[in-house]
């Protein structure tokens, strides 16, 4: 199992899911602000979108680290 988790293929799969998280996070933020405008009611959705973007960026960083190990 440890060898699979450290493989470049697994890191690439996580990169793809991270890219989807970034895309969905941006969509959540843009759609929320387009519908409600900047208000305190939109704050939870914007925080969720920002967290998804942060998760995607961490997955990209992990991918770069996995490529550097090889």
FINUMI-487427 format. One record per residue: x, y, z of N, C-alpha, C in turn; residue number from 1; residue in three letters. Coordinates in Angstrom, 2 decimals. Each point is the difference from the previous one (the first is absolute). Last residue first. Layout:
BEGIN
r n.px:X; n.py:Y; n.pz:Z; ca.px:X; ca.py:Y; ca.pz:Z; c.px:X; c.py:Y; c.pz:Z; i:NUM; aa:ALA
...
// end
This chain:
BEGIN
r n.px:11.21; n.py:11.50; n.pz:-7.63; ca.px:0.36; ca.py:-0.97; ca.pz:-1.05; c.px:1.21; c.py:0.41; c.pz:-0.70; i:70; aa:UNK
r n.px:-2.06; n.py:2.72; n.pz:3.35; ca.px:0.58; ca.py:-1.20; ca.pz:0.61; c.px:0.49; c.py:-0.99; c.pz:-1.04; i:69; aa:UNK
r n.px:-2.36; n.py:3.96; n.pz:-1.25; ca.px:1.38; ca.py:0.31; ca.pz:0.40; c.px:0.68; c.py:-1.21; c.pz:0.63; i:68; aa:UNK
r n.px:-4.58; n.py:-0.20; n.pz:-1.19; ca.px:0.85; ca.py:0.01; ca.pz:-1.20; c.px:1.44; c.py:0.27; c.pz:0.35; i:67; aa:UNK
r n.px:-3.14; n.py:0.22; n.pz:3.44; ca.px:0.11; ca.py:-1.39; ca.pz:-0.45; c.px:0.86; c.py:-0.08; c.pz:-1.25; i:66; aa:UNK
r n.px:-1.06; n.py:4.26; n.pz:1.68; ca.px:0.93; ca.py:-0.68; ca.pz:0.91; c.px:0.20; c.py:-1.45; c.pz:-0.43; i:65; aa:UNK
r n.px:-3.17; n.py:2.58; n.pz:-2.32; ca.px:1.35; ca.py:0.47; ca.pz:-0.30; c.px:1.04; c.py:-0.67; c.pz:0.89; i:64; aa:UNK
r n.px:-4.52; n.py:-0.93; n.pz:0.86; ca.px:0.39; ca.py:-0.57; ca.pz:-1.29; c.px:1.43; c.py:0.42; c.pz:-0.36; i:63; aa:UNK
r n.px:-1.97; n.py:1.87; n.pz:3.82; ca.px:0.35; ca.py:-1.41; ca.pz:0.23; c.px:0.44; c.py:-0.66; c.pz:-1.30; i:62; aa:UNK
r n.px:-1.64; n.py:4.39; n.pz:-0.30; ca.px:1.29; ca.py:-0.01; ca.pz:0.69; c.px:0.47; c.py:-1.43; c.pz:0.27; i:61; aa:UNK
r n.px:-4.28; n.py:0.57; n.pz:-1.75; ca.px:0.98; ca.py:0.34; ca.pz:-1.02; c.px:1.41; c.py:0.00; c.pz:0.61; i:60; aa:UNK
r n.px:-3.60; n.py:-0.60; n.pz:2.90; ca.px:0.18; ca.py:-1.20; ca.pz:-0.82; c.px:1.01; c.py:0.25; c.pz:-1.11; i:59; aa:UNK
r n.px:-1.24; n.py:3.62; n.pz:2.68; ca.px:0.82; ca.py:-0.94; ca.pz:0.76; c.px:0.22; c.py:-1.29; c.pz:-0.78; i:58; aa:UNK
r n.px:-2.88; n.py:3.21; n.pz:-1.82; ca.px:1.39; ca.py:0.47; ca.pz:-0.07; c.px:0.93; c.py:-0.90; c.pz:0.81; i:57; aa:UNK
r n.px:-4.64; n.py:-0.89; n.pz:0.11; ca.px:0.54; ca.py:-0.26; ca.pz:-1.33; c.px:1.44; c.py:0.45; c.pz:-0.13; i:56; aa:UNK
r n.px:-2.31; n.py:1.03; n.pz:3.95; ca.px:0.23; ca.py:-1.45; ca.pz:-0.09; c.px:0.60; c.py:-0.37; c.pz:-1.35; i:55; aa:UNK
r n.px:-1.34; n.py:4.46; n.pz:0.63; ca.px:1.20; ca.py:-0.31; ca.pz:0.79; c.px:0.32; c.py:-1.49; c.pz:-0.05; i:54; aa:UNK
r n.px:-3.97; n.py:1.42; n.pz:-2.02; ca.px:1.14; ca.py:0.48; ca.pz:-0.78; c.px:1.30; c.py:-0.29; c.pz:0.74; i:53; aa:UNK
r n.px:-3.96; n.py:-0.95; n.pz:2.25; ca.px:0.17; ca.py:-0.94; ca.pz:-1.11; c.px:1.18; c.py:0.41; c.pz:-0.88; i:52; aa:UNK
r n.px:-1.25; n.py:2.87; n.pz:3.49; ca.px:0.59; ca.py:-1.23; ca.pz:0.54; c.px:0.22; c.py:-1.03; c.pz:-1.09; i:51; aa:UNK
r n.px:-2.21; n.py:3.99; n.pz:-1.12; ca.px:1.42; ca.py:0.27; ca.pz:0.27; c.px:0.69; c.py:-1.25; c.pz:0.56; i:50; aa:UNK
r n.px:-4.66; n.py:-0.20; n.pz:-0.69; ca.px:0.70; ca.py:0.08; ca.pz:-1.27; c.px:1.50; c.py:0.24; c.pz:0.19; i:49; aa:UNK
r n.px:-2.73; n.py:0.07; n.pz:3.83; ca.px:0.05; ca.py:-1.34; ca.pz:-0.57; c.px:0.76; c.py:0.00; c.pz:-1.32; i:48; aa:UNK
r n.px:-0.84; n.py:4.13; n.pz:1.93; ca.px:1.00; ca.py:-0.72; ca.pz:0.79; c.px:0.14; c.py:-1.43; c.pz:-0.51; i:47; aa:UNK
r n.px:-3.37; n.py:2.59; n.pz:-1.88; ca.px:1.31; ca.py:0.49; ca.pz:-0.44; c.px:1.13; c.py:-0.67; c.pz:0.77; i:46; aa:UNK
r n.px:-4.43; n.py:-0.94; n.pz:1.26; ca.px:0.27; ca.py:-0.58; ca.pz:-1.33; c.px:1.36; c.py:0.46; c.pz:-0.52; i:45; aa:UNK
r n.px:-1.54; n.py:1.82; n.pz:4.13; ca.px:0.30; ca.py:-1.43; ca.pz:0.10; c.px:0.32; c.py:-0.65; c.pz:-1.35; i:44; aa:UNK
r n.px:-1.26; n.py:4.72; n.pz:0.01; ca.px:1.30; ca.py:-0.31; ca.pz:0.61; c.px:0.26; c.py:-1.50; c.pz:0.14; i:43; aa:UNK
r n.px:-3.97; n.py:2.62; n.pz:-1.59; ca.px:0.79; ca.py:-0.77; ca.pz:-0.96; c.px:1.33; c.py:-0.45; c.pz:0.60; i:42; aa:UNK
r n.px:-3.07; n.py:2.78; n.pz:2.36; ca.px:-0.69; ca.py:-1.26; ca.pz:-0.25; c.px:0.78; c.py:-0.90; c.pz:-0.94; i:41; aa:UNK
r n.px:1.29; n.py:4.50; n.pz:1.01; ca.px:0.40; ca.py:-0.94; ca.pz:1.04; c.px:-0.68; c.py:-1.35; c.pz:-0.17; i:40; aa:UNK
r n.px:0.96; n.py:2.95; n.pz:-4.36; ca.px:-0.77; ca.py:0.16; ca.pz:1.23; c.px:0.49; c.py:-1.02; c.pz:1.02; i:39; aa:UNK
r n.px:0.55; n.py:1.65; n.pz:-5.49; ca.px:0.83; ca.py:-0.06; ca.pz:1.21; c.px:-0.84; c.py:0.31; c.pz:1.25; i:38; aa:UNK
r n.px:-2.52; n.py:-2.29; n.pz:-4.07; ca.px:0.81; ca.py:1.20; ca.pz:0.15; c.px:0.85; c.py:-0.12; c.pz:1.25; i:37; aa:UNK
r n.px:-3.17; n.py:-3.32; n.pz:-1.95; ca.px:-0.30; ca.py:0.76; ca.pz:1.20; c.px:0.72; c.py:1.33; c.pz:0.09; i:36; aa:UNK
r n.px:0.45; n.py:-2.91; n.pz:-3.90; ca.px:-1.41; ca.py:-0.07; ca.pz:0.41; c.px:-0.29; c.py:0.92; c.pz:1.16; i:35; aa:UNK
r n.px:4.41; n.py:-0.37; n.pz:-1.73; ca.px:-0.86; ca.py:0.47; ca.pz:-1.08; c.px:-1.46; c.py:0.02; c.pz:0.43; i:34; aa:UNK
r n.px:3.32; n.py:-1.76; n.pz:2.91; ca.px:0.07; ca.py:1.46; ca.pz:-0.06; c.px:-0.86; c.py:0.56; c.pz:-1.13; i:33; aa:UNK
r n.px:0.22; n.py:-4.66; n.pz:0.43; ca.px:-0.57; ca.py:0.56; ca.pz:1.21; c.px:0.00; c.py:1.52; c.pz:-0.05; i:32; aa:UNK
r n.px:2.08; n.py:-2.39; n.pz:-3.50; ca.px:-1.46; ca.py:-0.11; ca.pz:-0.05; c.px:-0.67; c.py:0.62; c.pz:1.24; i:31; aa:UNK
r n.px:4.75; n.py:-0.14; n.pz:-0.16; ca.px:-0.54; ca.py:0.87; ca.pz:-1.04; c.px:-1.52; c.py:-0.05; c.pz:-0.04; i:30; aa:UNK
r n.px:2.27; n.py:-2.90; n.pz:3.01; ca.px:0.18; ca.py:1.41; ca.pz:0.37; c.px:-0.65; c.py:0.92; c.pz:-1.03; i:29; aa:UNK
r n.px:-0.02; n.py:-4.64; n.pz:-0.86; ca.px:-0.83; ca.py:0.30; ca.pz:1.18; c.px:0.11; c.py:1.48; c.pz:0.36; i:28; aa:UNK
r n.px:2.78; n.py:-1.62; n.pz:-3.44; ca.px:-1.39; ca.py:0.07; ca.pz:-0.43; c.px:-0.91; c.py:0.36; c.pz:1.17; i:27; aa:UNK
r n.px:4.53; n.py:-0.76; n.pz:0.89; ca.px:-0.18; ca.py:1.26; ca.pz:-0.73; c.px:-1.44; c.py:0.16; c.pz:-0.46; i:26; aa:UNK
r n.px:1.12; n.py:-4.04; n.pz:2.06; ca.px:0.09; ca.py:1.10; ca.pz:0.96; c.px:-0.21; c.py:1.34; c.pz:-0.66; i:25; aa:UNK
r n.px:0.25; n.py:-3.86; n.pz:-2.72; ca.px:-1.26; ca.py:0.07; ca.pz:0.73; c.px:-0.01; c.py:1.13; c.pz:1.03; i:24; aa:UNK
r n.px:4.03; n.py:-0.77; n.pz:-2.38; ca.px:-1.06; ca.py:0.42; ca.pz:-0.91; c.px:-1.34; c.py:0.14; c.pz:0.72; i:23; aa:UNK
r n.px:3.63; n.py:-1.73; n.pz:2.41; ca.px:0.23; ca.py:1.42; ca.pz:-0.31; c.px:-1.12; c.py:0.52; c.pz:-0.90; i:22; aa:UNK
r n.px:-0.04; n.py:-4.60; n.pz:0.94; ca.px:-0.33; ca.py:0.78; ca.pz:1.20; c.px:0.17; c.py:1.50; c.pz:-0.25; i:21; aa:UNK
r n.px:1.36; n.py:-2.97; n.pz:-3.38; ca.px:-1.47; ca.py:0.07; ca.pz:0.09; c.px:-0.45; c.py:0.78; c.pz:1.23; i:20; aa:UNK
r n.px:4.55; n.py:-0.83; n.pz:-0.51; ca.px:-0.42; ca.py:0.96; ca.pz:-1.03; c.px:-1.52; c.py:0.13; c.pz:0.00; i:19; aa:UNK
r n.px:1.84; n.py:-3.25; n.pz:2.81; ca.px:0.29; ca.py:1.34; ca.pz:0.50; c.px:-0.41; c.py:1.08; c.pz:-0.99; i:18; aa:UNK
r n.px:-0.29; n.py:-4.52; n.pz:-1.26; ca.px:-1.07; ca.py:0.33; ca.pz:0.94; c.px:0.22; c.py:1.39; c.pz:0.61; i:17; aa:UNK
r n.px:3.34; n.py:-1.53; n.pz:-2.85; ca.px:-1.24; ca.py:0.17; ca.pz:-0.76; c.px:-1.15; c.py:0.34; c.pz:0.94; i:16; aa:UNK
r n.px:4.10; n.py:-1.07; n.pz:1.95; ca.px:0.10; ca.py:1.28; ca.pz:-0.69; c.px:-1.27; c.py:0.29; c.pz:-0.79; i:15; aa:UNK
r n.px:0.51; n.py:-4.18; n.pz:2.06; ca.px:-0.32; ca.py:1.03; ca.pz:0.99; c.px:0.08; c.py:1.39; c.pz:-0.61; i:14; aa:UNK
r n.px:1.31; n.py:-3.55; n.pz:-2.68; ca.px:-1.44; ca.py:-0.11; ca.pz:0.25; c.px:-0.45; c.py:1.03; c.pz:1.03; i:13; aa:UNK
r n.px:4.59; n.py:-0.37; n.pz:-0.83; ca.px:-0.68; ca.py:0.59; ca.pz:-1.16; c.px:-1.52; c.py:-0.05; c.pz:0.17; i:12; aa:UNK
r n.px:2.69; n.py:-2.12; n.pz:3.20; ca.px:0.15; ca.py:1.45; ca.pz:0.13; c.px:-0.70; c.py:0.71; c.pz:-1.15; i:11; aa:UNK
r n.px:0.20; n.py:-4.64; n.pz:-0.16; ca.px:-0.92; ca.py:0.40; ca.pz:1.07; c.px:0.06; c.py:1.51; c.pz:0.19; i:10; aa:UNK
r n.px:3.02; n.py:-1.83; n.pz:-3.04; ca.px:-1.37; ca.py:-0.13; ca.pz:-0.50; c.px:-1.03; c.py:0.42; c.pz:1.03; i:9; aa:UNK
r n.px:4.61; n.py:-0.28; n.pz:1.11; ca.px:-0.31; ca.py:1.21; ca.pz:-0.74; c.px:-1.41; c.py:-0.04; c.pz:-0.58; i:8; aa:UNK
r n.px:1.35; n.py:-2.61; n.pz:4.62; ca.px:0.20; ca.py:-0.08; ca.pz:-1.44; c.px:-0.40; c.py:1.31; c.pz:-0.68; i:7; aa:UNK
r n.px:-0.34; n.py:-1.36; n.pz:4.79; ca.px:1.15; ca.py:0.81; ca.pz:-0.41; c.px:0.22; c.py:0.01; c.pz:-1.51; i:6; aa:UNK
r n.px:-3.46; n.py:-2.60; n.pz:2.00; ca.px:-0.25; ca.py:1.38; ca.pz:0.41; c.px:1.14; c.py:0.92; c.pz:-0.42; i:5; aa:UNK
r n.px:0.42; n.py:-4.68; n.pz:-0.74; ca.px:-1.05; ca.py:0.58; ca.pz:-0.84; c.px:-0.22; c.py:1.47; c.pz:0.32; i:4; aa:UNK
r n.px:2.95; n.py:-2.48; n.pz:2.69; ca.px:0.59; ca.py:0.21; ca.pz:-1.32; c.px:-1.02; c.py:0.63; c.pz:-0.95; i:3; aa:UNK
r n.px:-1.40; n.py:-1.30; n.pz:4.30; ca.px:0.86; ca.py:1.17; ca.pz:0.08; c.px:0.62; c.py:0.33; c.pz:-1.35; i:2; aa:UNK
r n.px:-2.59; n.py:-3.93; n.pz:0.51; ca.px:-0.83; ca.py:1.19; ca.pz:0.00; c.px:0.87; c.py:1.25; c.pz:0.00; i:1; aa:UNK
// end
